[in-house]
Amino acid sequence: MTKPSRPAVVSLNINSKSALYAAYMPFLKNGGMFVPTTKAYQLGDEVFMLLQLMDDPAKHPVAGQVVWITPQGAQGNRTIGIGVHFNEDDTAKVVRGSIEKILAGHLGSSRPTHTL
């Protein structure tokens, strides 16, 4: 019997509203973030994220699953990385609320993001 692997831990510092807009994935049920990384992941991998949002010095711990992969050499010179769907827990709900408050008025924009 194999032991389940521990979730990967990634740190993501978002330092501007435009970077947050490009990384946030509002089309996911619980919200999610695009994490630039060259490390190999598989769809469904568990990820534990330490997310720092702009002027907030706190690193918010958010767990989730890989639901998007942008591989090296992707069409349109897209940034290499993964999309992490937030788990449905209270911490993720608080972080999602903070993100959506920061991005209020921008979520319906047609500006391109790292994912869609």
Secondary structure as UniProt FT lines:
FT   STRAND          8..14
FT   HELIX           17..23
FT   TURN            26..27
FT   TURN            29..30
FT   STRAND          32..36
FT   TURN            43..44
FT   STRAND          46..53
FT   TURN            54..55
FT   STRAND          60..70
FT   TURN            72..73
FT   HELIX           75..77
FT   STRAND          81..86
FT   HELIX           90..102
FT   TURN            103..108
//
